[in-house]
Amino acid sequence: MATLTPVRPTAPTAQDRRSALLRHIGPNWYATVMGTAIVANAGAALPGHPSWLRVPCLVVWALSGVLLAAVLTARVGHLLCHPDQARRHLLDPAVAPFYGCLSMALLAVGAGTLSVGAEWIGVPAAVAVDAGLWLAGTASGLLIAVAIPYLMVVRHRVAPDGASPVWLLPVVAPMVSAATGPALVPHLPPGQWRAALLLGGYAMFGLSLLATLVMLPVVFARLVQHGPLPLALTPTLFLVLGPLGQSTTAVGNAADAAPALGSAPYAHLLGGFAVLYGVPVMGFALLWLALAGAMVVRAARRGMPFAMTWWAFTFPVGTCVTGAASLARHTGAEVFGWLAVGLYVLLVAAWGTAAVRTARGLVSGALLAAPRR
């Protein structure tokens, strides 16, 4: 009688280990790119353009570019090695909205290339990089702004208490395009190309703003009817600041670019609209910041754990910095300049905390493990 030789399990190869590490790299990792890039972009937008911030902003912008390359590479590896998991992400109502972060990561790094990186790589190269990333970010953002709400309607099944501020992420991406596009207007040939870019930005401003006005009442109703969010999700309340600060930035940047249109009959109206729209919206943003901050303090006292949701403290606050800086330019009111500086201090503190905790989570492997349900 033949004896059976036990089969020894094959040791995992280096490729298998790399594949396992990529399995749970979701679209939420683009938030690290957005949150880093906005530190440089907001610093460059501060009133007075402090000279001592030039080098730190340049370093942070370069870091955001490295992060973008790293996360894009990891996400491509994830899609190639784990297509089943990628499909599961799209069909998960808690994960799918984070696909909007891809567009905003591209746009944020592109904007920083022109506003910060041009000093290092030169204006022609900076314009070329920004234009390429803006086109890619805008195209993906518009696609995601349609695809994810479509999936939410026809495929996702959301519990009555399942509404979340992350629902705003897919529809905020076009607003980031509207805010970053005006910087490219002076670099286009005079005439129709400049008008098309500026007016296209206003169309995306309207698209994103109205979609936000549809979703935000649902999010607030969930809070009132079902109580606070789970502790780990509480930082996502800061995501509401994104469309508020970014829309204020968008109308301000459009007004800055308006002189490039020459004698267009509507060009001189954009400056007034930037003030009439931006001041009330910034007031609401400060109200929401206070409410969200109070909820975060409450959650922290109850043991709020670190999670990737902590990156929600960065990019949305950064958009309020650029929005306040825009109002300081267009109103001449110093109070908005001081507001921008104060919010920037908050942004840097939030970014430093999230970055350190994320680095620790990567080293320990905790952030690469399967999420707990």
MIKE-349445 format. One record per residue (C-alpha): residue number from 1; x, y, z. Coordinates in pm, whole numbers, always signed. Each point is the difference from the previous one (the first is absolute). Example, Ala and Ser with C-alpha at 12.3 -4.5 7.8 and 13.67 -1.06 7.14 Angstrom:
REM MIKE-349445
<1 <+1230 -450 +780>>
<2 <+137 +344 -66>>
This chain:
REM MIKE-349445
<1 <+0 +0 +0>>
<2 <+145 +335 -108>>
<3 <+62 +255 +268>>
<4 <-137 +346 -45>>
<5 <+255 +278 +23>>
<6 <-141 +309 +168>>
<7 <-3 +303 -226>>
<8 <+178 +291 +154>>
<9 <-162 +339 -56>>
<10 <+188 +216 -245>>
<11 <+154 +305 +159>>
<12 <-146 +323 -141>>
<13 <+221 +167 -255>>
<14 <+100 +366 +9>>
<15 <-256 +65 -276>>
<16 <-273 -166 +209>>
<17 <+89 +219 +298>>
<18 <-9 +315 -213>>
<19 <-335 -103 -145>>
<20 <-140 -56 +350>>
<21 <+113 +347 +107>>
<22 <-184 +156 -295>>
<23 <-328 -182 +57>>
<24 <-147 +259 +233>>
<25 <+146 +317 -158>>
<26 <-327 +175 -72>>
<27 <-78 +332 -171>>
<28 <+0 +171 +340>>
<29 <+381 +0 -13>>
<30 <-15 +288 -249>>
<31 <-103 +211 +299>>
<32 <+363 -4 +114>>
<33 <+96 +168 -328>>
<34 <-277 +259 +20>>
<35 <+71 +78 +363>>
<36 <+371 +47 -67>>
<37 <-37 +207 -318>>
<38 <-245 +241 +160>>
<39 <+258 +92 +267>>
<40 <+227 +134 -275>>
<41 <-282 +155 -205>>
<42 <-159 +174 +297>>
<43 <+337 +128 +120>>
<44 <+64 +157 -340>>
<45 <-343 +167 +11>>
<46 <+41 +168 +339>>
<47 <-25 +380 -4>>
<48 <+336 +167 -34>>
<49 <+162 -317 -134>>
<50 <+239 -45 +298>>
<51 <+349 -55 -137>>
<52 <+99 -236 +280>>
<53 <-272 -242 -115>>
<54 <+139 -36 -353>>
<55 <+246 -279 +72>>
<56 <-230 -201 +232>>
<57 <-280 +23 -257>>
<58 <+237 -113 -274>>
<59 <+106 -301 +208>>
<60 <-361 -94 +80>>
<61 <-101 +39 -365>>
<62 <+284 -233 -105>>
<63 <-113 -248 +266>>
<64 <-355 +12 -137>>
<65 <+133 -85 -346>>
<66 <+189 -299 +139>>
<67 <-310 -113 +189>>
<68 <-212 +32 -315>>
<69 <+239 -221 -194>>
<70 <+13 -253 +285>>
<71 <-377 -21 +50>>
<72 <-68 -18 -374>>
<73 <+248 -286 -28>>
<74 <-153 -181 +297>>
<75 <-351 +46 -137>>
<76 <+98 -134 -343>>
<77 <+155 -300 +173>>
<78 <-320 -43 +202>>
<79 <-216 +6 -314>>
<80 <+225 -249 -182>>
<81 <+51 -243 +290>>
<82 <-339 +24 +168>>
<83 <-272 +88 -255>>
<84 <-254 -177 +224>>
<85 <+79 +235 +285>>
<86 <-13 +303 -231>>
<87 <-349 -104 -111>>
<88 <-101 -49 +362>>
<89 <+116 +354 +76>>
<90 <-220 +141 -276>>
<91 <-302 -186 +133>>
<92 <+63 +99 +363>>
<93 <-190 +323 +82>>
<94 <+253 +76 +275>>
<95 <+301 -21 -234>>
<96 <-120 +96 -349>>
<97 <-29 +378 +70>>
<98 <+374 +12 +69>>
<99 <+63 -47 -372>>
<100 <-56 +376 -19>>
<101 <+333 +42 +182>>
<102 <+192 -110 -311>>
<103 <-109 +306 -193>>
<104 <+66 +239 +288>>
<105 <+347 -145 +59>>
<106 <+94 +62 -366>>
<107 <-143 +352 +7>>
<108 <+162 +94 +331>>
<109 <+348 -109 -105>>
<110 <-45 +171 -340>>
<111 <-105 +328 +162>>
<112 <+300 -15 +232>>
<113 <+231 -59 -294>>
<114 <-99 +336 -147>>
<115 <-35 +202 +321>>
<116 <+298 -146 +188>>
<117 <+208 -225 -225>>
<118 <+44 +252 -285>>
<119 <+278 +163 +201>>
<120 <+196 -324 -19>>
<121 <-87 -155 -338>>
<122 <-82 +319 -194>>
<123 <-330 +145 -117>>
<124 <-27 -183 -338>>
<125 <+53 -341 +161>>
<126 <-232 +87 +289>>
<127 <-276 +106 -240>>
<128 <+40 -322 -200>>
<129 <-18 -219 +312>>
<130 <-292 +192 +145>>
<131 <-191 -11 -328>>
<132 <+50 -376 -32>>
<133 <-105 -72 +358>>
<134 <-293 +243 -25>>
<135 <-131 -172 -314>>
<136 <+41 -346 +154>>
<137 <-150 +110 +331>>
<138 <-294 +178 -162>>
<139 <-83 -289 -234>>
<140 <+14 -256 +281>>
<141 <-188 +232 +235>>
<142 <-290 +49 -241>>
<143 <-17 -373 -66>>
<144 <-1 -82 +371>>
<145 <-257 +275 +74>>
<146 <-243 -192 -221>>
<147 <+108 -362 +57>>
<148 <+0 -9 +379>>
<149 <-345 +163 +50>>
<150 <-128 -238 -269>>
<151 <+132 -298 +197>>
<152 <-146 +146 +318>>
<153 <-343 -6 -162>>
<154 <+1 -328 -193>>
<155 <+245 -228 +186>>
<156 <+73 +124 +351>>
<157 <-239 -80 +282>>
<158 <+36 +249 +282>>
<159 <-146 -42 +347>>
<160 <-218 +281 +137>>
<161 <+292 +117 +216>>
<162 <+257 -51 -276>>
<163 <+16 +354 -139>>
<164 <+352 +135 +36>>
<165 <+199 +315 -83>>
<166 <+219 -218 -225>>
<167 <-289 +12 -248>>
<168 <+120 +351 -83>>
<169 <+339 -117 -131>>
<170 <-104 -95 -356>>
<171 <-189 +324 -61>>
<172 <+262 +230 +155>>
<173 <+265 -100 -255>>
<174 <-139 +225 -279>>
<175 <+10 +292 +245>>
<176 <+374 -57 +41>>
<177 <+30 +20 -379>>
<178 <-194 +327 +7>>
<179 <+236 +136 +268>>
<180 <+327 -106 -165>>
<181 <-85 +61 -367>>
<182 <+11 +383 +8>>
<183 <+376 -4 +64>>
<184 <+44 -145 -349>>
<185 <-213 +267 -174>>
<186 <+282 +255 -54>>
<187 <+213 -272 -159>>
<188 <-255 -70 -275>>
<189 <-26 +192 -330>>
<190 <-223 +309 +33>>
<191 <-359 -39 -109>>
<192 <-225 -304 +3>>
<193 <+238 -237 +177>>
<194 <+22 +223 +306>>
<195 <-374 +60 +8>>
<196 <-72 -372 -40>>
<197 <+223 -94 +294>>
<198 <-139 +269 +230>>
<199 <-364 -65 -89>>
<200 <+56 -375 +14>>
<201 <+129 +50 +351>>
<202 <-318 +187 +92>>
<203 <-206 -288 -141>>
<204 <+189 -244 +222>>
<205 <-46 +242 +291>>
<206 <-376 -20 -53>>
<207 <+4 -377 -50>>
<208 <+183 -59 +326>>
<209 <-182 +265 +203>>
<210 <-349 -122 -91>>
<211 <+94 -364 +55>>
<212 <+135 +97 +343>>
<213 <-323 +181 +82>>
<214 <-187 -322 -83>>
<215 <+217 -224 +219>>
<216 <+79 +221 +299>>
<217 <-357 +5 +140>>
<218 <-3 -382 -10>>
<219 <+323 -10 +199>>
<220 <-126 +247 +260>>
<221 <-334 -183 +26>>
<222 <+189 -322 +75>>
<223 <+183 +174 +287>>
<224 <-321 +142 +146>>
<225 <-204 -318 -34>>
<226 <+262 -263 +87>>
<227 <+250 +184 +218>>
<228 <+377 +45 -33>>
<229 <+206 -198 -248>>
<230 <+204 -300 +120>>
<231 <+320 +113 +169>>
<232 <+233 -98 -285>>
<233 <-217 +186 -254>>
<234 <-40 +321 +202>>
<235 <+292 +177 -179>>
<236 <-193 -29 -328>>
<237 <-225 +281 +123>>
<238 <+283 +231 -108>>
<239 <-62 -107 -361>>
<240 <-295 +239 -10>>
<241 <+251 +286 +13>>
<242 <+141 -113 -336>>
<243 <-275 +126 -232>>
<244 <-40 +314 +211>>
<245 <+362 +110 +0>>
<246 <+68 -126 -352>>
<247 <-299 +181 -150>>
<248 <+111 +325 +166>>
<249 <+347 -58 -143>>
<250 <-144 -78 -343>>
<251 <-195 +323 -40>>
<252 <+293 +201 +134>>
<253 <+249 -161 -239>>
<254 <-242 +48 -289>>
<255 <-20 +370 +84>>
<256 <+380 +19 +7>>
<257 <+13 -153 -349>>
<258 <-277 +218 -144>>
<259 <+229 +282 -126>>
<260 <+156 -252 -239>>
<261 <-332 -8 -186>>
<262 <+40 +360 -109>>
<263 <-328 +173 -84>>
<264 <-235 -290 +76>>
<265 <-323 +162 +128>>
<266 <-22 -223 +308>>
<267 <+366 +19 +107>>
<268 <-40 +303 +227>>
<269 <-290 -164 +186>>
<270 <+201 -295 +124>>
<271 <+184 +196 +270>>
<272 <-325 +114 +158>>
<273 <-144 -349 -14>>
<274 <+310 -139 +172>>
<275 <-73 +223 +300>>
<276 <-379 -33 +3>>
<277 <+25 -378 -15>>
<278 <+318 -60 +199>>
<279 <-70 +198 +318>>
<280 <-330 -175 +93>>
<281 <+137 -343 -93>>
<282 <+312 +57 +210>>
<283 <-229 +91 +289>>
<284 <-181 -332 -34>>
<285 <+336 -180 -30>>
<286 <+106 +143 +337>>
<287 <-330 -111 +152>>
<288 <+53 -354 -130>>
<289 <+363 +5 +115>>
<290 <-115 +76 +353>>
<291 <-267 -273 -11>>
<292 <+233 -260 -147>>
<293 <+275 +97 +242>>
<294 <-235 -47 +295>>
<295 <-99 -343 -129>>
<296 <+366 -100 -41>>
<297 <+79 +111 +356>>
<298 <-293 -211 +121>>
<299 <+123 -300 -199>>
<300 <+358 +46 +124>>
<301 <-119 -11 +360>>
<302 <-167 -332 -81>>
<303 <+318 -151 -144>>
<304 <-18 +86 -370>>
<305 <+261 -228 -164>>
<306 <+240 +104 -274>>
<307 <-117 -89 -349>>
<308 <+53 +129 -351>>
<309 <-307 +217 +61>>
<310 <+229 +235 +193>>
<311 <+119 +133 -337>>
<312 <-340 +171 -18>>
<313 <+151 +258 +237>>
<314 <+240 +118 -274>>
<315 <-128 +71 -351>>
<316 <-339 +148 +100>>
<317 <+164 +237 +248>>
<318 <+255 +91 -269>>
<319 <-278 +104 -236>>
<320 <-129 +235 +270>>
<321 <+350 +150 +22>>
<322 <+4 +72 -374>>
<323 <-359 +125 +16>>
<324 <+77 +242 +283>>
<325 <+316 +116 -181>>
<326 <-210 +65 -311>>
<327 <-245 +211 +200>>
<328 <+290 +194 +150>>
<329 <+117 +88 -356>>
<330 <-342 +101 -126>>
<331 <-131 +188 +304>>
<332 <+320 +147 +140>>
<333 <-127 -98 +346>>
<334 <+289 -106 +222>>
<335 <-230 -220 +207>>
<336 <-11 -252 -285>>
<337 <+379 +3 -19>>
<338 <+28 -82 +369>>
<339 <-268 -267 -41>>
<340 <+205 -159 -278>>
<341 <+311 -1 +220>>
<342 <-186 -150 +296>>
<343 <-153 -273 -214>>
<344 <+340 -70 -153>>
<345 <+148 -64 +344>>
<346 <-285 -245 +63>>
<347 <+67 -162 -338>>
<348 <+371 -51 +66>>
<349 <-71 -150 +343>>
<350 <-260 -236 -146>>
<351 <+229 -104 -285>>
<352 <+293 -66 +232>>
<353 <-215 -215 +228>>
<354 <-156 -200 -285>>
<355 <+334 -46 -176>>
<356 <+180 -130 +311>>
<357 <-282 -236 +94>>
<358 <-23 -129 -357>>
<359 <+373 -66 -13>>
<360 <-26 -198 +324>>
<361 <-292 -197 -138>>
<362 <+194 -86 -314>>
<363 <+306 -114 +195>>
<364 <-210 -218 +232>>
<365 <-211 -131 -289>>
<366 <-325 +96 +174>>
<367 <-115 +223 -287>>
<368 <+67 -270 -259>>
<369 <-210 -265 +174>>
<370 <-357 -85 -89>>
<371 <-242 +259 +141>>
<372 <-210 -104 +296>>
<373 <-373 -18 -60>>
